[in-house]
Amino acid sequence: MKKEKVVYRFYPYKGKVLAAKKEIPFEMKLISRLILDEICFNYNKGILEDKINESIKKGNKKEFASVREEYLHYIWE
C-alpha cells in the first residue's frame, strides 16, 4: 500500500490586515460583574427604602406591606 502524502501550499493573503483582539482576563470580568451587581443592589435597595418611607408618611398599610415583602430580600443577612 502506498502512503498518503499531504502537501500544503501557502499563498499570500491579499486582503485587509486584521488585528487580533486580546481577550479580557477572567479576573477582570469577575470583578467588573461583582461591582456592577453591587451598584444595582444598592440602587434597588435605596428605591425600596424610599417607597417604604413614603408609604409610612402617607399611612398606607397595603403599600407598606407589599414593598416590605420585596425589601425583605435585601436584608436577609
N, C-alpha and C positions, 0 to 999 in steps of 0.2 A: 504494500500500500504506500502511496505517496503521502508525504507530509503536506499539510496545508500551510501555505505561506500567506502572511498578511503584510501588505505593503501600504504604508501611509505616505501620502504626499501632502505637503504643506503649500498652500497658495497664499500669497499676501492679501491681506484684507484691505479693500479699497474704500470702505465706508467711513463713517464718522467715528472718531475716537471716543470710547466710552470710559467713564471714570467709575471705578468700583466704589461702592458705598460701604463704609465700615459699620458693622452692627453695634448697637448700643449695648454695653455690658449689662449682664443680668442684675448686678447690684444697683446700678443707676435706675433701671426700670423699676425694681422693687421699691427703692427709696422714693422715687417720684410718685409711685402709686400710693404708698403709705401716706405721704404728705398730702396728696390730693384727697384721700379718704378722710384724713383728719380735718382738713378745711371744710369739706362737705358736712361732716358730722357736726362740727361746731356751728356752722351756719344754720343747719336744720334744727339743732337744739335751741339756738337763740330765737328762731322764729316761733317755735313751740312755747318757749318761755314767755315771749311777748303775747301770744294768744291766751295763755293761761292768765297772765296779769290783766289783760283786757276783760276776760270773762269774769274775773274776780271783781274788778271795778264796776262792771255792769250788773253783777249779781246773777248772771245767767248760769244756773246749775247744770243744765243739759249740755251746753257748750263746754263748760269746765270738765264735765265727766268724759266727754268724747276726746278732748285734747289731752286730758290726763292719761287716758289709755295709750295714746300714741307716745306721750312723753315718758312713760314707764320703760319703754325700750331703750331710752337713752341713759337711764340712771340705774340699770340693773346691777352694777358692780357692787 
